[in-house]
Amino acid sequence: MNPSFAWALCLMGAVVMVSIVLTGAGRAKADFTMADLQAPRAMFERLPAFGQRAVWAQENSWEALTLGAPAMLLCLISGVSSPTAIAAAWIWPGIRFVYLFAYVGNIPPLRGLCWATGVTAVGICYVEGLRAVISAAG
């Protein structure tokens, strides 16, 4: 059982936490008050442009976690040892971290490249995990 897949999950959780901090920074620039706690999404229009992008990056980070977590668990549980899958597991949270700053910094070409790389890394882990399951079953 290779711990790289468990590390990828933990690191992606950290990426989500960083996205929450970036969203908080945007809210701070919008003069967030305790009254905003009643409807924090209603203040979206008051956020500066980077704050709005931070919100979108945070939402996308949660989506990436829900897409990638099953792939990492599949690899972890099925005992994947493929160097390609292990590399993909490490790439996934790293590139998603870069993605956050490309999104918040409004660098669309880098953001798109990071998104495609992250999805590809997750896809590789799904394929390798399924191969291991099929191999063990057959």
N, CA and C of each residue as an Amber inpcrd file, in Angstrom:
protein
   414
   0.8580000  -1.1760000   0.0000000   0.0000000   0.0000000   0.0000000
   0.9040000   1.2390000   0.0000000   0.8060000   2.0160000  -1.0520000
   1.6610000   3.1890000  -1.1870000   1.0230000   4.4020000  -0.4990000
   1.7410000   5.0490000   0.4020000   1.1680000   6.1830000   1.1360000
   1.0020000   7.4550000   0.2870000   1.5310000   7.4700000  -0.9220000
   1.4210000   8.6600000  -1.7750000  -0.0290000   9.0750000  -1.9890000
  -0.9090000   8.0950000  -2.0990000  -2.3230000   8.3960000  -2.3520000
  -2.9870000   9.0090000  -1.1160000  -2.5930000   8.5430000   0.0610000
  -3.1050000   9.1430000   1.3000000  -2.5570000  10.5630000   1.4590000
  -1.2840000  10.7440000   1.1360000  -0.6920000  12.0820000   1.1890000
  -1.3900000  13.0240000   0.2220000  -1.7120000  12.5340000  -0.9660000
  -2.4060000  13.3730000  -1.9490000  -3.7450000  13.8570000  -1.3880000
  -4.4660000  12.9780000  -0.7170000  -5.7380000  13.3730000  -0.1000000
  -5.5280000  14.4360000   0.9730000  -4.5490000  14.2280000   1.8210000
  -4.2800000  15.2030000   2.8870000  -3.8430000  16.5400000   2.3020000
  -2.9830000  16.5080000   1.3250000  -2.5120000  17.7500000   0.7070000
  -3.6380000  18.4720000  -0.0210000  -4.5300000  17.7140000  -0.6520000
  -5.6560000  18.3620000  -1.3250000  -6.5850000  18.9900000  -0.2930000
  -6.7170000  18.3680000   0.8550000  -7.4800000  18.9910000   1.9410000
  -6.8500000  20.3150000   2.3570000  -5.5200000  20.3580000   2.3870000
  -4.8160000  21.6040000   2.7030000  -5.0490000  22.6500000   1.6210000
  -5.1020000  22.2210000   0.3640000  -5.3840000  23.1520000  -0.7410000
  -6.7670000  23.7740000  -0.5520000  -7.7370000  22.9710000  -0.1570000
  -9.0770000  23.5040000   0.0910000  -9.0230000  24.5350000   1.2230000
  -8.2440000  24.2530000   2.2520000  -8.1190000  25.2130000   3.3570000
  -7.4910000  26.5250000   2.8870000  -6.5020000  26.4430000   2.0180000
  -5.8940000  27.6610000   1.4680000  -6.9400000  28.4370000   0.6750000
  -7.7890000  27.7280000  -0.0600000  -8.8360000  28.4100000  -0.8330000
  -9.8100000  29.1400000   0.0880000 -10.0570000  28.5790000   1.2610000
 -10.9340000  29.2270000   2.2370000 -10.2780000  30.5140000   2.7540000
  -8.9780000  30.4680000   2.9870000  -8.2520000  31.6620000   3.4390000
  -8.3090000  32.7490000   2.3620000  -8.1240000  32.3650000   1.0960000
  -8.1890000  33.3450000   0.0110000  -9.5760000  33.9850000  -0.0780000
 -10.6110000  33.1790000   0.1160000 -11.9720000  33.7190000   0.1150000
 -12.1510000  34.6750000   1.2910000 -11.6110000  34.3080000   2.4330000
 -11.6750000  35.1870000   3.6030000 -10.9800000  36.5120000   3.3640000
  -9.8720000  36.4830000   2.6370000  -9.1640000  37.7270000   2.3160000
 -10.0410000  38.6240000   1.4540000 -10.7510000  38.0310000   0.5200000
 -11.6720000  38.7990000  -0.3100000 -12.8030000  39.3960000   0.5060000
 -13.3170000  38.6250000   1.4440000 -14.3930000  39.1340000   2.3080000
 -13.8990000  40.2630000   3.1980000 -12.6650000  40.1550000   3.6620000
 -12.1060000  41.2110000   4.5050000 -12.0210000  42.5210000   3.7300000
 -11.6970000  42.4350000   2.4480000 -11.6170000  43.6450000   1.6170000
 -13.0010000  44.2230000   1.3270000 -14.0420000  43.4340000   1.5400000
 -15.4140000  43.8910000   1.2980000 -16.0800000  44.3550000   2.5890000
 -15.2830000  44.6220000   3.6070000 -15.8010000  45.0860000   4.8950000
 -16.8150000  44.1200000   5.4960000 -16.4310000  42.8610000   5.5720000
 -17.2560000  41.8140000   6.1690000 -17.5940000  42.1890000   7.6030000
 -18.8670000  42.1020000   7.9520000 -19.3080000  42.3900000   9.3190000
 -20.0420000  41.1800000   9.8760000 -20.3020000  41.2030000  11.1460000
 -21.0310000  40.1070000  11.7780000 -22.4330000  39.9640000  11.1840000
 -23.0090000  41.0500000  10.7080000 -24.3370000  40.9880000  10.0840000
 -24.2960000  40.1560000   8.7990000 -23.1420000  40.1100000   8.1570000
 -23.0100000  39.3230000   6.9270000 -23.0980000  37.8200000   7.1820000
 -22.9390000  37.4090000   8.4280000 -23.0340000  35.9790000   8.7480000
 -24.4440000  35.4350000   8.5080000 -25.4400000  36.3280000   8.4920000
 -26.8060000  35.8750000   8.2450000 -26.9730000  35.3790000   6.8100000
 -26.2290000  35.9590000   5.8820000 -26.3090000  35.5560000   4.4750000
 -24.9800000  35.8860000   3.7870000 -23.9280000  35.0910000   4.0710000
 -22.6080000  35.4310000   3.5350000 -22.5420000  35.4160000   2.0030000
 -23.3700000  34.6370000   1.3640000 -23.3460000  34.6050000  -0.1060000
 -23.9520000  35.8570000  -0.7160000 -24.7730000  36.5500000   0.0620000
 -25.3990000  37.7750000  -0.4380000 -24.3900000  38.8940000  -0.6180000
 -23.2420000  38.7880000   0.0190000 -22.2430000  39.8500000  -0.0940000
 -21.3340000  39.6700000  -1.3130000 -21.5980000  38.6690000  -2.1340000
 -20.7430000  38.3710000  -3.2850000 -20.5120000  39.5950000  -4.1670000
 -21.5510000  40.3620000  -4.4180000 -21.4290000  41.5340000  -5.2900000
 -20.5270000  42.6180000  -4.6950000 -20.3630000  42.6080000  -3.3760000
 -19.4860000  43.5910000  -2.7300000 -18.0220000  43.1920000  -2.7730000
 -17.7590000  41.9400000  -3.0780000 -16.3760000  41.4700000  -3.0940000
 -15.5930000  42.1330000  -4.2210000 -14.2960000  42.3950000  -3.9900000
 -13.4590000  42.8700000  -5.0920000 -13.3090000  41.7400000  -6.1220000
 -12.8400000  42.0690000  -7.2940000 -12.7290000  41.0650000  -8.3680000
 -11.9290000  39.8470000  -7.9230000 -10.7940000  40.0610000  -7.2330000
 -10.0080000  38.9070000  -6.7960000 -10.7930000  38.0800000  -5.7820000
 -11.6280000  38.7230000  -4.9610000 -12.4400000  38.0090000  -3.9860000
 -13.5030000  37.1530000  -4.6490000 -14.1010000  37.6720000  -5.7150000
 -15.0780000  36.8760000  -6.4610000 -14.4010000  35.6600000  -7.0960000
 -13.2080000  35.8850000  -7.6570000 -12.4890000  34.7520000  -8.2450000
 -12.0730000  33.7560000  -7.1600000 -11.7560000  34.2570000  -5.9520000
 -11.3990000  33.3720000  -4.8400000 -12.5800000  32.4800000  -4.4580000
 -13.7820000  33.0560000  -4.4720000 -14.9810000  32.2610000  -4.1850000
 -15.1260000  31.1510000  -5.2240000 -14.9690000  31.5090000  -6.4860000
 -15.0950000  30.5090000  -7.5520000 -13.9900000  29.4500000  -7.4570000
 -12.7910000  29.8820000  -7.1110000 -11.6830000  28.9360000  -6.9540000
 -11.9490000  27.9910000  -5.7830000 -12.5340000  28.5260000  -4.7090000
 -12.8650000  27.6690000  -3.5640000 -13.9250000  26.6450000  -3.9580000
 -14.9650000  27.0880000  -4.6440000 -16.0080000  26.1510000  -5.0860000
 -15.4050000  25.0720000  -5.9780000 -14.5080000  25.4740000  -6.8660000
 -13.8830000  24.5130000  -7.7660000 -12.9590000  23.5650000  -7.0080000
 -12.3440000  24.0510000  -5.9350000 -11.4740000  23.1810000  -5.1410000
 -12.2700000  22.0750000  -4.4570000 -13.4460000  22.4140000  -3.9600000
 -14.3110000  21.3820000  -3.3740000 -14.7110000  20.3610000  -4.4350000
 -15.0230000  20.8340000  -5.6420000 -15.3820000  19.9250000  -6.7290000
 -14.2080000  19.0120000  -7.0830000 -13.0120000  19.5800000  -7.1360000
 -11.8220000  18.7840000  -7.4510000 -11.5720000  17.7260000  -6.3780000
 -11.8100000  18.0940000  -5.1330000 -11.6300000  17.1300000  -4.0490000
 -12.6210000  15.9760000  -4.1810000 -13.8730000  16.2920000  -4.4960000
 -14.8690000  15.2190000  -4.6130000 -14.6330000  14.3570000  -5.8450000
 -14.0000000  14.8980000  -6.8600000 -13.6610000  14.1020000  -8.0430000
 -12.4250000  13.2420000  -7.7830000 -11.4270000  13.8130000  -7.1240000
 -10.1670000  13.1110000  -6.9530000 -10.0910000  12.1760000  -5.7670000
 -10.8130000  12.4610000  -4.7160000 -10.7370000  11.6170000  -3.5110000
 -11.0610000  10.1500000  -3.7990000 -12.1240000   9.8420000  -4.5440000
 -12.3810000   8.4310000  -4.8230000 -11.2510000   7.7640000  -5.6100000
 -10.6290000   8.5070000  -6.5080000  -9.5210000   7.9410000  -7.2870000
  -8.3420000   7.6080000  -6.3750000  -8.0420000   8.5190000  -5.4410000
  -6.9330000   8.2690000  -4.5230000  -7.2470000   7.0950000  -3.5940000
  -8.4870000   7.0370000  -3.1110000  -8.8830000   5.9140000  -2.2480000
  -8.8500000   4.5910000  -3.0070000  -9.2950000   4.6080000  -4.2520000
  -9.2620000   3.4060000  -5.0870000  -7.8270000   2.9090000  -5.2300000
  -6.9010000   3.8150000  -5.5140000  -5.4950000   3.4260000  -5.6460000
  -4.9220000   2.9330000  -4.3260000  -5.2810000   3.6020000  -3.2600000
  -4.7710000   3.2300000  -1.9400000  -5.2700000   1.8390000  -1.5430000
  -6.5480000   1.6090000  -1.6960000  -7.1580000   0.3470000  -1.2650000
  -6.7530000  -0.8230000  -2.1650000  -6.6190000  -0.5460000  -3.4740000
  -6.2940000  -1.6320000  -4.4030000  -4.7980000  -1.9040000  -4.4960000
  -3.9910000  -1.1300000  -3.7810000  -2.5560000  -1.3950000  -3.7470000
  -1.8010000  -0.9990000  -5.0070000  -2.2240000   0.0590000  -5.6650000
  -1.5430000   0.5120000  -6.8790000  -0.0940000   0.8620000  -6.5460000
   0.8070000   0.3820000  -7.3940000   2.2300000   0.7000000  -7.2110000
   2.8450000   1.2900000  -8.4750000   2.0160000   1.6110000  -9.4390000
   2.4830000   2.1780000 -10.7040000   3.1750000   3.5170000 -10.4700000
   4.4010000   3.6680000 -10.9620000   5.0900000   4.9560000 -10.8220000
   4.3120000   6.1130000 -11.4680000   3.5960000   5.8120000 -12.5390000
   2.7950000   6.8450000 -13.2060000   1.6850000   7.3290000 -12.2930000
   0.9830000   6.4010000 -11.6370000  -0.1010000   6.7740000 -10.7290000
   0.4380000   7.4900000  -9.5000000   1.5760000   7.0530000  -9.0040000
   2.1730000   7.6980000  -7.8320000   2.5640000   9.1330000  -8.1770000
   3.1540000   9.3230000  -9.3430000   3.5020000  10.6800000  -9.7850000
   2.2410000  11.5270000  -9.9410000   1.2050000  10.9430000 -10.5350000
  -0.0620000  11.6690000 -10.7280000  -0.6670000  12.0690000  -9.3930000
  -0.5450000  11.1880000  -8.4000000  -1.0870000  11.4920000  -7.0720000
  -0.3870000  12.7030000  -6.4590000   0.9050000  12.8070000  -6.6270000
   1.6510000  13.9570000  -6.0920000   1.3910000  15.2180000  -6.9120000
   1.2220000  15.0530000  -8.2040000   0.9720000  16.2000000  -9.0820000
  -0.3820000  16.8380000  -8.7760000  -1.3850000  16.0080000  -8.5080000
  -2.7550000  16.5000000  -8.3300000  -2.8630000  17.6370000  -7.3100000
  -2.4680000  17.4600000  -6.0430000  -2.6250000  18.5900000  -5.1180000
  -1.6620000  19.7350000  -5.4300000  -0.4990000  19.4330000  -5.9500000
   0.4520000  20.4890000  -6.2790000  -0.0650000  21.4100000  -7.3680000
  -0.6140000  20.8160000  -8.3930000  -1.1100000  21.6280000  -9.5060000
  -2.4020000  22.3480000  -9.1190000  -3.1740000  21.7490000  -8.2320000
  -4.3850000  22.4270000  -7.7540000  -4.0250000  23.6310000  -6.8760000
  -2.8960000  23.5580000  -6.1770000  -2.4230000  24.6980000  -5.4030000
  -2.0560000  25.8520000  -6.3420000  -1.3240000  25.5330000  -7.3930000
  -0.9700000  26.5550000  -8.3820000  -2.2370000  27.1210000  -9.0270000
  -3.2090000  26.2370000  -9.2860000  -4.4860000  26.6330000  -9.8900000
  -5.1640000  27.7460000  -9.0870000  -5.1410000  27.6180000  -7.7530000
  -5.7770000  28.6330000  -6.9040000  -5.2540000  30.0270000  -7.2150000
  -3.9450000  30.1340000  -7.2730000  -3.3390000  31.4490000  -7.4820000
  -3.4660000  31.9150000  -8.9260000  -3.5150000  30.9650000  -9.8480000
  -3.7660000  31.3420000 -11.2410000  -5.1950000  31.8610000 -11.3920000
  -6.1290000  31.2730000 -10.6680000  -7.5260000  31.7070000 -10.7270000
  -7.6910000  33.0650000 -10.0550000  -7.2240000  33.1690000  -8.8170000
  -7.3760000  34.4190000  -8.0660000  -6.5810000  35.5460000  -8.7380000
  -5.4200000  35.2120000  -9.3030000  -4.5950000  36.2040000  -9.9810000
  -5.0380000  36.5160000 -11.3960000  -6.0940000  35.8420000 -11.8450000
  -6.6760000  36.0720000 -13.1740000  -5.6690000  35.8270000 -14.2940000
  -5.1070000  34.6170000 -14.3040000  -4.1770000  34.1880000 -15.3460000
  -4.8200000  32.9950000 -16.0580000  -5.7810000  33.2610000 -16.9680000
  -6.5580000  32.1800000 -17.5770000  -5.7480000  31.0760000 -18.2660000
  -4.6890000  31.3670000 -19.0350000  -3.9650000  30.2560000 -19.6700000
  -3.3450000  29.2960000 -18.6530000  -2.7670000  29.8450000 -17.5960000
  -2.1790000  28.9910000 -16.5570000  -3.2700000  28.2380000 -15.8120000
  -4.3600000  28.9250000 -15.5350000  -5.4820000  28.2730000 -14.8560000
  -5.9840000  27.0850000 -15.6700000  -6.1620000  27.2850000 -16.9690000
  -6.6290000  26.1990000 -17.8350000  -5.6510000  25.0320000 -17.8860000
  -4.3660000  25.3510000 -17.9510000  -3.3460000  24.3010000 -17.9680000
  -3.3560000  23.5190000 -16.6540000  -3.4740000  24.2360000 -15.5520000
  -3.5310000  23.5700000 -14.2440000  -4.7690000  22.6890000 -14.1230000
  -5.9030000  23.2020000 -14.5900000  -7.1430000  22.4170000 -14.5240000
  -6.9850000  21.1230000 -15.3300000  -6.5010000  21.2450000 -16.5660000
  -6.3540000  20.0720000 -17.4290000  -5.3580000  19.0700000 -16.8390000
  -4.2780000  19.5690000 -16.2720000  -3.2840000  18.6910000 -15.6600000
  -3.8730000  17.9650000 -14.4540000  -4.6290000  18.6840000 -13.6400000
  -5.2520000  18.0660000 -12.4740000  -6.2650000  16.9830000 -12.8430000
  -7.0820000  17.2810000 -13.8330000  -8.0790000  16.2920000 -14.2790000
  -7.3780000  15.0710000 -14.8730000  -6.3230000  15.3100000 -15.6230000
  -5.5640000  14.1970000 -16.2010000  -4.9350000  13.3390000 -15.1090000
  -4.3660000  13.9730000 -14.0990000  -3.7560000  13.2310000 -12.9860000
  -4.7900000  12.3480000 -12.2890000  -5.9600000  12.9100000 -12.0470000
  -7.0320000  12.1310000 -11.4140000  -7.4640000  10.9820000 -12.3340000
  -7.5920000  11.2610000 -13.6130000  -7.9570000  10.2150000 -14.5770000
  -6.9630000   9.0750000 -14.5800000  -5.6900000   9.4060000 -14.5260000
  -4.6530000   8.3700000 -14.4700000  -4.8370000   7.4980000 -13.2360000
  -5.1310000   8.1140000 -12.1150000  -5.3240000   7.3370000 -10.8840000
  -6.5560000   6.4450000 -10.9630000  -7.6290000   6.9350000 -11.5670000
  -8.8050000   6.0730000 -11.7670000  -8.4530000   4.8680000 -12.6310000
  -7.7830000   5.1030000 -13.7310000  -7.4240000   4.0130000 -14.6550000
  -6.5240000   2.9930000 -13.9610000  -5.4960000   3.4790000 -13.2800000
  -4.5760000   2.5530000 -12.6010000  -5.2690000   1.8090000 -11.4530000
  -6.1510000   2.4800000 -10.7520000  -6.8900000   1.8180000  -9.6830000
  -7.8180000   0.7520000 -10.2110000  -8.5090000   1.0600000 -11.3040000
  -9.3820000   0.0410000 -11.9080000  -8.5820000  -1.1260000 -12.4680000
  -7.4440000  -0.8460000 -13.0580000  -6.5860000  -1.9340000 -13.5460000
  -6.1870000  -2.8650000 -12.4010000  -5.8470000  -2.2920000 -11.2640000
  -5.4460000  -3.1160000 -10.1110000  -6.6140000  -3.9570000  -9.6190000
  -7.7990000  -3.3860000  -9.5830000  -8.9850000  -4.1280000  -9.1210000
  -9.2950000  -5.2680000 -10.1000000  -9.2750000  -4.9600000 -11.3850000
  -9.5620000  -5.9880000 -12.4010000  -8.5130000  -7.0850000 -12.3590000
  -7.2690000  -6.7000000 -12.2000000  -6.1810000  -7.6870000 -12.1340000
  -6.3310000  -8.6000000 -10.9220000  -6.7170000  -8.0280000  -9.7930000
  -6.8890000  -8.8220000  -8.5770000  -8.0950000  -9.7480000  -8.6690000
  -9.1170000  -9.3240000  -9.4320000 -10.3400000 -10.1160000  -9.5420000
 -10.2050000 -11.2480000 -10.5600000  -9.2920000 -11.0750000 -11.4860000
  -9.2420000 -12.0240000 -12.6040000  -8.1500000 -12.9640000 -12.5820000
